[in-house]
Amino acid sequence: MANISTLRTAPSPHAANGRSRGLAALLTVGAQLTAALTIPVWALTYLVTRPRIPFKIYLMAKIFRIATTINPGLIARESAAESADVPAKPLIPASAEQWASVTLTKVTAPLAPAFQDKVPKPAGVEAQPAPGFILTPKEALGKGSDKAAKGEKIVIYYHGGAYVVGHPLWTPFGVKLARDTGVRVYAAQYRKAVDKTSAWPAPLLDALGAWSYVTSELGFEPGNVVLVGDSAGGHLSLAVSSTLGAQGHPGPGGLALCSPWTDYTVSSNSWRTKGYDYLSPAWIRNSISSITRFYTPDAVRGAILSPALAPAGAFAHLKGTPVFLSVGTEETLEDEVRALARNLRGDGADVTVWDDEDALHDAAVFAPVFGTEESYNGFKDGVKATLDKL
């Protein structure tokens, strides 16, 4: 875990900041329209090269990657009210049938000094209460914000979005997980790292607040909790478990991570060889500059911020813990996910890796835009298997 010596004396002058929402929307639309002009070229390329990726996903990925290369700028954080409510315009709306399978309870995780106070913080970054959304399927042992029943299991879900965009309910993923696993899902909100008050470790502080709420307020045994995260949420799941381990607290019973983002140096070979994926290196690097503005280059390469590069022993706290990893064989993060798996196995974790064949980054979460229902089903089965091991 990064200690105080890894913090800069002042934030990096090169850190990106979130633009006003109006300006960001205007620039995004302009970049998307420009990218759309290339559709005939990519349609012809698809016919010639015949990739195994469905045409719609191939085309959407190309447009997104070009648009975020043209305009890699970040967006200002949502308001407190927006953060604590269901998105008015979700990226992929859940259907009425999906919503009917769960009940939604909005809660706020209070401050958790037992976990948050020991995290080194730069000036201006403070712990604060964080919203959360409890998704309860009909067959769950407990309901909403009820105390945990004896032996009850739960999922804490941390969403992705490169720490700069997203919402726990911006796709149907959390709703579907609750429906299909039969356990409550605590979908945790966290601050987006787009300014000097919300940069790392602000997301970690909020995620620790969610952990404290579930284990202290609701009374779930740590060993009955599975941390689920996709992309940046996968990174956050690892950071939470590592922080708990470093502080001597009991950790989660298991982890299930979809395309976890685990190398902030953007140096793995798959960034150069996986050309079908939608992640833009320019946008990712811009995001990293904002997230890590308070940290030295050594800290950025360290085990908390870049767990794929962690030295032996960094995951000793996960010895014997079931960890399910899914990785798309056409995603830019493939090599770093596999490096993470090697590191975890080397430290004794019970690792299962599922290769999502011909899938892009985070395909299980973003079906049908960047993935298929088969990708979701494969990941869902991994979550259920992890729960079964508890």
C-alpha beads as a LAMMPS data file, in Angstrom:
LAMMPS data file: protein, C-alpha beads

390 atoms
389 bonds

1 atom types
1 bond types

-500.0 500.0 xlo xhi
-500.0 500.0 ylo yhi
-500.0 500.0 zlo zhi

Masses

1 110.0

Atoms # bond

1 1 1 0.000 0.000 0.000
2 1 1 1.280 3.465 -0.898
3 1 1 2.592 5.316 2.139
4 1 1 2.862 9.043 2.679
5 1 1 6.288 9.210 1.026
6 1 1 4.764 8.239 -2.330
7 1 1 2.581 11.372 -2.407
8 1 1 3.734 14.401 -4.367
9 1 1 4.205 17.645 -2.466
10 1 1 1.844 19.233 -5.011
11 1 1 -0.484 17.730 -7.631
12 1 1 0.961 17.127 -11.070
13 1 1 0.597 20.228 -13.280
14 1 1 -0.180 17.885 -16.190
15 1 1 -3.280 16.342 -14.598
16 1 1 -6.440 16.496 -16.698
17 1 1 -9.541 18.051 -15.156
18 1 1 -13.195 17.489 -15.936
19 1 1 -14.723 20.050 -18.302
20 1 1 -18.124 21.585 -17.761
21 1 1 -20.874 19.208 -18.805
22 1 1 -22.182 21.502 -21.525
23 1 1 -18.778 21.928 -23.181
24 1 1 -17.961 18.228 -22.754
25 1 1 -21.256 17.209 -24.394
26 1 1 -20.646 19.557 -27.317
27 1 1 -17.117 18.270 -27.882
28 1 1 -18.252 14.652 -27.528
29 1 1 -20.996 15.048 -30.142
30 1 1 -18.548 16.723 -32.511
31 1 1 -16.026 13.917 -32.085
32 1 1 -18.697 11.252 -32.572
33 1 1 -19.983 12.892 -35.745
34 1 1 -16.442 13.091 -37.083
35 1 1 -15.868 9.447 -36.215
36 1 1 -19.139 8.495 -37.929
37 1 1 -17.743 9.794 -41.219
38 1 1 -15.374 6.820 -41.204
39 1 1 -18.187 4.236 -41.122
40 1 1 -17.944 3.378 -44.864
41 1 1 -14.210 2.707 -44.471
42 1 1 -14.732 0.376 -41.508
43 1 1 -17.648 -1.383 -43.172
44 1 1 -15.444 -2.162 -46.162
45 1 1 -12.563 -3.195 -43.905
46 1 1 -14.877 -5.573 -42.050
47 1 1 -16.000 -7.207 -45.299
48 1 1 -12.389 -7.693 -46.363
49 1 1 -10.837 -8.842 -43.077
50 1 1 -13.827 -10.798 -41.709
51 1 1 -13.075 -10.538 -37.979
52 1 1 -14.969 -12.906 -35.682
53 1 1 -16.504 -9.970 -33.805
54 1 1 -20.136 -9.180 -34.734
55 1 1 -20.344 -6.280 -37.190
56 1 1 -22.421 -4.031 -34.911
57 1 1 -19.952 -4.392 -32.040
58 1 1 -16.980 -3.920 -34.395
59 1 1 -18.454 -0.697 -35.766
60 1 1 -19.483 0.730 -32.383
61 1 1 -15.996 0.013 -31.034
62 1 1 -14.314 1.798 -33.934
63 1 1 -16.520 4.880 -33.567
64 1 1 -15.977 5.078 -29.806
65 1 1 -12.213 4.634 -30.071
66 1 1 -11.846 7.282 -32.761
67 1 1 -14.152 9.710 -30.938
68 1 1 -12.257 9.380 -27.645
69 1 1 -8.946 9.758 -29.485
70 1 1 -10.155 12.987 -31.088
71 1 1 -11.617 14.174 -27.793
72 1 1 -10.004 12.429 -24.804
73 1 1 -11.199 15.135 -22.404
74 1 1 -12.852 14.330 -19.088
75 1 1 -16.289 15.413 -17.855
76 1 1 -17.015 17.233 -14.614
77 1 1 -18.460 15.139 -11.794
78 1 1 -22.186 14.585 -11.492
79 1 1 -24.047 16.454 -8.774
80 1 1 -24.647 14.883 -5.365
81 1 1 -28.318 14.410 -6.250
82 1 1 -27.470 12.688 -9.534
83 1 1 -24.907 10.481 -7.817
84 1 1 -27.489 9.252 -5.304
85 1 1 -30.296 8.514 -7.771
86 1 1 -31.003 6.174 -10.675
87 1 1 -29.520 7.723 -13.845
88 1 1 -32.055 9.738 -15.834
89 1 1 -30.326 8.635 -19.041
90 1 1 -28.499 5.344 -18.437
91 1 1 -25.995 4.201 -21.022
92 1 1 -27.878 0.916 -21.425
93 1 1 -31.301 1.035 -19.732
94 1 1 -32.556 -1.962 -17.778
95 1 1 -35.829 -3.293 -19.122
96 1 1 -39.085 -3.226 -17.156
97 1 1 -38.842 -7.004 -16.890
98 1 1 -35.348 -6.776 -15.412
99 1 1 -36.392 -4.148 -12.874
100 1 1 -39.396 -6.276 -11.915
101 1 1 -37.030 -9.042 -10.783
102 1 1 -35.537 -6.933 -7.959
103 1 1 -36.429 -4.250 -5.469
104 1 1 -34.257 -1.146 -5.189
105 1 1 -33.273 0.427 -1.877
106 1 1 -31.268 3.663 -1.867
107 1 1 -28.914 4.077 1.080
108 1 1 -25.963 6.183 2.172
109 1 1 -22.818 4.615 3.575
110 1 1 -21.620 6.790 6.490
111 1 1 -18.023 7.628 7.276
112 1 1 -15.947 4.593 8.222
113 1 1 -12.998 5.879 10.267
114 1 1 -11.867 2.365 11.215
115 1 1 -10.971 1.804 7.558
116 1 1 -10.649 5.271 6.009
117 1 1 -8.510 7.087 8.572
118 1 1 -5.464 4.884 7.956
119 1 1 -5.404 5.607 4.194
120 1 1 -2.781 8.314 3.422
121 1 1 -4.593 11.304 1.925
122 1 1 -3.268 14.387 0.130
123 1 1 -4.590 17.752 1.245
124 1 1 -8.082 18.363 -0.082
125 1 1 -9.092 14.711 -0.485
126 1 1 -11.285 13.652 2.416
127 1 1 -13.583 10.773 3.295
128 1 1 -17.267 11.502 2.925
129 1 1 -20.561 9.580 3.020
130 1 1 -21.234 7.747 -0.245
131 1 1 -24.506 6.638 -1.870
132 1 1 -25.285 3.011 -2.555
133 1 1 -28.057 0.977 -4.145
134 1 1 -29.198 -2.341 -2.702
135 1 1 -30.716 -4.634 -5.322
136 1 1 -32.758 -7.419 -3.725
137 1 1 -34.012 -10.405 -5.740
138 1 1 -37.183 -12.166 -4.649
139 1 1 -35.381 -15.232 -3.262
140 1 1 -32.799 -13.354 -1.153
141 1 1 -32.672 -14.290 2.531
142 1 1 -32.714 -10.630 3.571
143 1 1 -34.474 -7.654 2.021
144 1 1 -33.278 -4.132 1.272
145 1 1 -31.354 -2.667 4.194
146 1 1 -32.368 -5.418 6.622
147 1 1 -29.649 -6.892 8.805
148 1 1 -27.943 -9.946 7.330
149 1 1 -29.635 -13.268 7.983
150 1 1 -27.496 -16.046 9.450
151 1 1 -25.153 -17.329 6.755
152 1 1 -26.467 -14.872 4.148
153 1 1 -24.119 -13.971 1.290
154 1 1 -23.910 -10.665 -0.555
155 1 1 -22.163 -9.083 -3.537
156 1 1 -20.592 -5.628 -3.362
157 1 1 -20.396 -4.320 -6.909
158 1 1 -17.975 -1.577 -7.982
159 1 1 -18.687 -0.322 -11.503
160 1 1 -16.160 0.595 -14.181
161 1 1 -15.592 3.718 -16.265
162 1 1 -11.857 4.463 -15.886
163 1 1 -12.677 6.216 -12.575
164 1 1 -13.891 9.233 -14.561
165 1 1 -17.390 8.263 -15.783
166 1 1 -20.114 5.816 -14.877
167 1 1 -22.730 4.944 -12.302
168 1 1 -23.608 1.693 -10.475
169 1 1 -26.861 1.544 -12.471
170 1 1 -25.747 2.913 -15.843
171 1 1 -26.202 -0.582 -17.297
172 1 1 -28.469 -3.485 -16.226
173 1 1 -25.430 -5.441 -14.988
174 1 1 -26.064 -5.117 -11.239
175 1 1 -29.788 -5.798 -11.621
176 1 1 -29.091 -8.924 -13.653
177 1 1 -26.483 -10.157 -11.158
178 1 1 -28.952 -9.865 -8.282
179 1 1 -31.642 -11.631 -10.305
180 1 1 -29.368 -14.443 -11.433
181 1 1 -27.392 -15.085 -8.239
182 1 1 -30.334 -14.826 -5.839
183 1 1 -28.368 -12.673 -3.357
184 1 1 -28.510 -9.008 -2.489
185 1 1 -26.177 -6.799 -4.525
186 1 1 -24.844 -3.609 -2.956
187 1 1 -24.048 -1.439 -5.984
188 1 1 -21.599 1.116 -4.586
189 1 1 -21.272 4.668 -5.835
190 1 1 -17.907 6.418 -5.645
191 1 1 -16.509 9.799 -6.613
192 1 1 -15.187 10.188 -10.140
193 1 1 -11.538 11.248 -10.094
194 1 1 -11.758 14.314 -12.332
195 1 1 -10.489 17.089 -10.062
196 1 1 -8.140 17.679 -7.136
197 1 1 -10.788 16.888 -4.505
198 1 1 -11.863 13.584 -6.059
199 1 1 -8.547 12.153 -7.286
200 1 1 -7.182 8.926 -5.803
201 1 1 -7.652 7.867 -3.042
202 1 1 -11.185 9.385 -3.042
203 1 1 -12.718 6.383 -4.887
204 1 1 -10.979 4.010 -2.470
205 1 1 -12.300 5.925 0.549
206 1 1 -15.847 5.679 -0.804
207 1 1 -15.409 1.983 -1.596
208 1 1 -14.179 1.335 1.950
209 1 1 -17.283 3.130 3.182
210 1 1 -19.406 0.658 1.220
211 1 1 -17.457 -2.247 2.731
212 1 1 -17.983 -0.873 6.228
213 1 1 -21.698 -0.354 5.628
214 1 1 -22.194 -3.922 4.439
215 1 1 -20.087 -5.578 7.155
216 1 1 -20.753 -3.243 10.096
217 1 1 -24.177 -1.673 9.503
218 1 1 -25.822 -4.644 7.777
219 1 1 -23.774 -7.188 9.702
220 1 1 -22.542 -9.441 6.899
221 1 1 -19.581 -11.623 7.774
222 1 1 -16.578 -10.547 5.650
223 1 1 -16.158 -14.146 4.483
224 1 1 -19.703 -14.060 3.070
225 1 1 -18.978 -11.056 0.855
226 1 1 -17.872 -11.316 -2.783
227 1 1 -16.394 -8.190 -4.328
228 1 1 -17.430 -7.879 -7.967
229 1 1 -15.901 -5.226 -10.182
230 1 1 -15.499 -4.472 -13.849
231 1 1 -12.598 -2.547 -15.383
232 1 1 -11.817 0.278 -12.912
233 1 1 -14.238 -1.414 -10.511
234 1 1 -12.081 -4.533 -10.730
235 1 1 -9.078 -2.410 -9.802
236 1 1 -11.078 -0.916 -6.930
237 1 1 -12.039 -4.387 -5.658
238 1 1 -8.354 -5.321 -5.500
239 1 1 -7.460 -2.035 -3.791
240 1 1 -10.151 -2.574 -1.145
241 1 1 -8.965 -6.125 -0.413
242 1 1 -5.307 -5.005 -0.306
243 1 1 -6.133 -2.114 2.021
244 1 1 -8.061 -4.389 4.356
245 1 1 -5.153 -6.843 4.341
246 1 1 -2.585 -4.115 5.026
247 1 1 -4.658 -2.822 7.932
248 1 1 -5.085 -6.283 9.437
249 1 1 -8.848 -6.479 8.853
250 1 1 -10.622 -9.612 7.571
251 1 1 -11.076 -9.444 3.810
252 1 1 -13.745 -10.623 1.398
253 1 1 -14.595 -14.281 0.940
254 1 1 -13.998 -13.995 -2.793
255 1 1 -13.551 -11.695 -5.787
256 1 1 -15.001 -11.828 -9.302
257 1 1 -13.436 -9.341 -11.693
258 1 1 -14.422 -8.600 -15.276
259 1 1 -11.605 -7.145 -17.393
260 1 1 -9.879 -5.568 -14.365
261 1 1 -7.768 -2.507 -15.194
262 1 1 -4.492 -3.226 -13.423
263 1 1 -1.538 -1.495 -15.133
264 1 1 -1.442 2.308 -15.018
265 1 1 1.722 2.424 -17.105
266 1 1 -0.258 1.391 -20.227
267 1 1 2.751 -0.695 -21.208
268 1 1 1.406 -4.176 -21.894
269 1 1 1.818 -5.538 -25.411
270 1 1 -1.926 -6.071 -25.933
271 1 1 -2.382 -2.284 -26.102
272 1 1 -0.499 -2.516 -29.406
273 1 1 -1.841 -5.809 -30.760
274 1 1 -5.578 -5.698 -29.980
275 1 1 -6.799 -3.233 -32.573
276 1 1 -10.486 -4.131 -32.465
277 1 1 -11.060 -2.914 -28.907
278 1 1 -12.808 0.380 -28.171
279 1 1 -10.464 1.676 -25.446
280 1 1 -8.462 4.671 -26.622
281 1 1 -4.925 4.992 -25.200
282 1 1 -5.271 8.789 -25.340
283 1 1 -8.418 8.735 -23.184
284 1 1 -6.946 6.188 -20.774
285 1 1 -3.749 8.202 -20.309
286 1 1 -5.785 11.363 -19.749
287 1 1 -7.811 9.542 -17.110
288 1 1 -4.681 8.210 -15.402
289 1 1 -3.195 11.725 -15.237
290 1 1 -6.273 12.865 -13.317
291 1 1 -6.582 9.818 -11.060
292 1 1 -2.934 9.764 -10.015
293 1 1 -2.231 13.512 -9.844
294 1 1 -1.014 13.256 -6.234
295 1 1 1.274 10.244 -6.728
296 1 1 4.869 9.813 -7.787
297 1 1 5.806 7.666 -10.803
298 1 1 7.026 4.951 -8.440
299 1 1 3.631 4.868 -6.741
300 1 1 1.873 4.629 -10.105
301 1 1 3.923 1.505 -10.807
302 1 1 3.255 0.149 -7.303
303 1 1 1.026 -2.706 -6.192
304 1 1 -2.023 -0.580 -5.326
305 1 1 -2.276 1.452 -8.529
306 1 1 -0.760 -1.167 -10.869
307 1 1 -1.424 -4.595 -9.315
308 1 1 -0.422 -6.330 -12.568
309 1 1 3.125 -5.142 -11.807
310 1 1 3.040 -6.098 -8.119
311 1 1 6.021 -7.904 -6.584
312 1 1 5.733 -11.345 -5.009
313 1 1 3.888 -11.252 -1.720
314 1 1 1.644 -8.298 -2.564
315 1 1 -1.408 -10.576 -2.524
316 1 1 -0.449 -12.790 0.416
317 1 1 -3.655 -11.639 2.130
318 1 1 -5.630 -13.458 -0.600
319 1 1 -3.994 -16.853 -0.065
320 1 1 -6.677 -19.496 -0.521
321 1 1 -9.297 -16.896 -1.540
322 1 1 -11.305 -17.715 -4.684
323 1 1 -10.705 -15.127 -7.411
324 1 1 -12.564 -15.357 -10.725
325 1 1 -11.163 -13.334 -13.629
326 1 1 -12.738 -12.897 -17.044
327 1 1 -10.735 -11.536 -19.947
328 1 1 -11.722 -10.841 -23.541
329 1 1 -9.302 -12.381 -25.995
330 1 1 -9.593 -9.259 -28.188
331 1 1 -9.327 -6.644 -25.431
332 1 1 -6.461 -4.234 -24.933
333 1 1 -6.134 -5.197 -21.252
334 1 1 -5.640 -8.903 -21.961
335 1 1 -1.934 -9.033 -21.077
336 1 1 -2.321 -7.145 -17.805
337 1 1 -5.221 -9.355 -16.712
338 1 1 -3.076 -12.422 -17.345
339 1 1 -0.161 -10.826 -15.456
340 1 1 -2.512 -10.194 -12.541
341 1 1 -3.591 -13.843 -12.606
342 1 1 0.055 -14.959 -12.411
343 1 1 0.701 -12.630 -9.474
344 1 1 -2.362 -13.860 -7.590
345 1 1 -1.522 -17.518 -8.198
346 1 1 2.047 -16.924 -7.119
347 1 1 0.760 -15.675 -3.773
348 1 1 -1.566 -18.645 -3.296
349 1 1 -4.959 -17.287 -4.368
350 1 1 -7.454 -19.785 -5.828
351 1 1 -7.587 -18.250 -9.316
352 1 1 -9.918 -19.157 -12.157
353 1 1 -9.479 -17.380 -15.498
354 1 1 -12.274 -17.482 -18.061
355 1 1 -11.290 -16.564 -21.610
356 1 1 -14.192 -14.722 -23.224
357 1 1 -13.386 -15.724 -26.785
358 1 1 -13.319 -12.906 -29.372
359 1 1 -14.705 -10.465 -26.794
360 1 1 -13.697 -6.859 -26.246
361 1 1 -13.100 -5.086 -22.949
362 1 1 -15.871 -5.412 -20.344
363 1 1 -18.100 -7.314 -22.761
364 1 1 -20.166 -8.866 -19.971
365 1 1 -21.222 -5.442 -18.697
366 1 1 -21.823 -3.611 -21.958
367 1 1 -23.917 -6.135 -23.874
368 1 1 -25.341 -5.533 -26.421
369 1 1 -23.257 -2.431 -27.302
370 1 1 -19.722 -3.819 -26.870
371 1 1 -20.532 -7.431 -25.993
372 1 1 -23.044 -10.243 -26.169
373 1 1 -25.333 -11.969 -23.693
374 1 1 -23.005 -14.977 -23.886
375 1 1 -20.270 -12.824 -22.324
376 1 1 -22.597 -11.837 -19.492
377 1 1 -23.662 -15.446 -18.928
378 1 1 -20.060 -16.616 -18.688
379 1 1 -19.211 -13.989 -16.114
380 1 1 -22.424 -14.554 -14.176
381 1 1 -21.590 -18.244 -13.913
382 1 1 -18.187 -17.291 -12.489
383 1 1 -19.799 -15.087 -9.842
384 1 1 -22.166 -17.910 -8.865
385 1 1 -19.278 -20.370 -8.645
386 1 1 -17.368 -17.927 -6.421
387 1 1 -20.386 -17.541 -4.128
388 1 1 -20.686 -21.329 -3.948
389 1 1 -17.098 -21.561 -2.660
390 1 1 -17.792 -19.388 0.376

Bonds

1 1 1 2
2 1 2 3
3 1 3 4
4 1 4 5
5 1 5 6
6 1 6 7
7 1 7 8
8 1 8 9
9 1 9 10
10 1 10 11
11 1 11 12
12 1 12 13
13 1 13 14
14 1 14 15
15 1 15 16
16 1 16 17
17 1 17 18
18 1 18 19
19 1 19 20
20 1 20 21
21 1 21 22
22 1 22 23
23 1 23 24
24 1 24 25
25 1 25 26
26 1 26 27
27 1 27 28
28 1 28 29
29 1 29 30
30 1 30 31
31 1 31 32
32 1 32 33
33 1 33 34
34 1 34 35
35 1 35 36
36 1 36 37
37 1 37 38
38 1 38 39
39 1 39 40
40 1 40 41
41 1 41 42
42 1 42 43
43 1 43 44
44 1 44 45
45 1 45 46
46 1 46 47
47 1 47 48
48 1 48 49
49 1 49 50
50 1 50 51
51 1 51 52
52 1 52 53
53 1 53 54
54 1 54 55
55 1 55 56
56 1 56 57
57 1 57 58
58 1 58 59
59 1 59 60
60 1 60 61
61 1 61 62
62 1 62 63
63 1 63 64
64 1 64 65
65 1 65 66
66 1 66 67
67 1 67 68
68 1 68 69
69 1 69 70
70 1 70 71
71 1 71 72
72 1 72 73
73 1 73 74
74 1 74 75
75 1 75 76
76 1 76 77
77 1 77 78
78 1 78 79
79 1 79 80
80 1 80 81
81 1 81 82
82 1 82 83
83 1 83 84
84 1 84 85
85 1 85 86
86 1 86 87
87 1 87 88
88 1 88 89
89 1 89 90
90 1 90 91
91 1 91 92
92 1 92 93
93 1 93 94
94 1 94 95
95 1 95 96
96 1 96 97
97 1 97 98
98 1 98 99
99 1 99 100
100 1 100 101
101 1 101 102
102 1 102 103
103 1 103 104
104 1 104 105
105 1 105 106
106 1 106 107
107 1 107 108
108 1 108 109
109 1 109 110
110 1 110 111
111 1 111 112
112 1 112 113
113 1 113 114
114 1 114 115
115 1 115 116
116 1 116 117
117 1 117 118
118 1 118 119
119 1 119 120
120 1 120 121
121 1 121 122
122 1 122 123
123 1 123 124
124 1 124 125
125 1 125 126
126 1 126 127
127 1 127 128
128 1 128 129
129 1 129 130
130 1 130 131
131 1 131 132
132 1 132 133
133 1 133 134
134 1 134 135
135 1 135 136
136 1 136 137
137 1 137 138
138 1 138 139
139 1 139 140
140 1 140 141
141 1 141 142
142 1 142 143
143 1 143 144
144 1 144 145
145 1 145 146
146 1 146 147
147 1 147 148
148 1 148 149
149 1 149 150
150 1 150 151
151 1 151 152
152 1 152 153
153 1 153 154
154 1 154 155
155 1 155 156
156 1 156 157
157 1 157 158
158 1 158 159
159 1 159 160
160 1 160 161
161 1 161 162
162 1 162 163
163 1 163 164
164 1 164 165
165 1 165 166
166 1 166 167
167 1 167 168
168 1 168 169
169 1 169 170
170 1 170 171
171 1 171 172
172 1 172 173
173 1 173 174
174 1 174 175
175 1 175 176
176 1 176 177
177 1 177 178
178 1 178 179
179 1 179 180
180 1 180 181
181 1 181 182
182 1 182 183
183 1 183 184
184 1 184 185
185 1 185 186
186 1 186 187
187 1 187 188
188 1 188 189
189 1 189 190
190 1 190 191
191 1 191 192
192 1 192 193
193 1 193 194
194 1 194 195
195 1 195 196
196 1 196 197
197 1 197 198
198 1 198 199
199 1 199 200
200 1 200 201
201 1 201 202
202 1 202 203
203 1 203 204
204 1 204 205
205 1 205 206
206 1 206 207
207 1 207 208
208 1 208 209
209 1 209 210
210 1 210 211
211 1 211 212
212 1 212 213
213 1 213 214
214 1 214 215
215 1 215 216
216 1 216 217
217 1 217 218
218 1 218 219
219 1 219 220
220 1 220 221
221 1 221 222
222 1 222 223
223 1 223 224
224 1 224 225
225 1 225 226
226 1 226 227
227 1 227 228
228 1 228 229
229 1 229 230
230 1 230 231
231 1 231 232
232 1 232 233
233 1 233 234
234 1 234 235
235 1 235 236
236 1 236 237
237 1 237 238
238 1 238 239
239 1 239 240
240 1 240 241
241 1 241 242
242 1 242 243
243 1 243 244
244 1 244 245
245 1 245 246
246 1 246 247
247 1 247 248
248 1 248 249
249 1 249 250
250 1 250 251
251 1 251 252
252 1 252 253
253 1 253 254
254 1 254 255
255 1 255 256
256 1 256 257
257 1 257 258
258 1 258 259
259 1 259 260
260 1 260 261
261 1 261 262
262 1 262 263
263 1 263 264
264 1 264 265
265 1 265 266
266 1 266 267
267 1 267 268
268 1 268 269
269 1 269 270
270 1 270 271
271 1 271 272
272 1 272 273
273 1 273 274
274 1 274 275
275 1 275 276
276 1 276 277
277 1 277 278
278 1 278 279
279 1 279 280
280 1 280 281
281 1 281 282
282 1 282 283
283 1 283 284
284 1 284 285
285 1 285 286
286 1 286 287
287 1 287 288
288 1 288 289
289 1 289 290
290 1 290 291
291 1 291 292
292 1 292 293
293 1 293 294
294 1 294 295
295 1 295 296
296 1 296 297
297 1 297 298
298 1 298 299
299 1 299 300
300 1 300 301
301 1 301 302
302 1 302 303
303 1 303 304
304 1 304 305
305 1 305 306
306 1 306 307
307 1 307 308
308 1 308 309
309 1 309 310
310 1 310 311
311 1 311 312
312 1 312 313
313 1 313 314
314 1 314 315
315 1 315 316
316 1 316 317
317 1 317 318
318 1 318 319
319 1 319 320
320 1 320 321
321 1 321 322
322 1 322 323
323 1 323 324
324 1 324 325
325 1 325 326
326 1 326 327
327 1 327 328
328 1 328 329
329 1 329 330
330 1 330 331
331 1 331 332
332 1 332 333
333 1 333 334
334 1 334 335
335 1 335 336
336 1 336 337
337 1 337 338
338 1 338 339
339 1 339 340
340 1 340 341
341 1 341 342
342 1 342 343
343 1 343 344
344 1 344 345
345 1 345 346
346 1 346 347
347 1 347 348
348 1 348 349
349 1 349 350
350 1 350 351
351 1 351 352
352 1 352 353
353 1 353 354
354 1 354 355
355 1 355 356
356 1 356 357
357 1 357 358
358 1 358 359
359 1 359 360
360 1 360 361
361 1 361 362
362 1 362 363
363 1 363 364
364 1 364 365
365 1 365 366
366 1 366 367
367 1 367 368
368 1 368 369
369 1 369 370
370 1 370 371
371 1 371 372
372 1 372 373
373 1 373 374
374 1 374 375
375 1 375 376
376 1 376 377
377 1 377 378
378 1 378 379
379 1 379 380
380 1 380 381
381 1 381 382
382 1 382 383
383 1 383 384
384 1 384 385
385 1 385 386
386 1 386 387
387 1 387 388
388 1 388 389
389 1 389 390
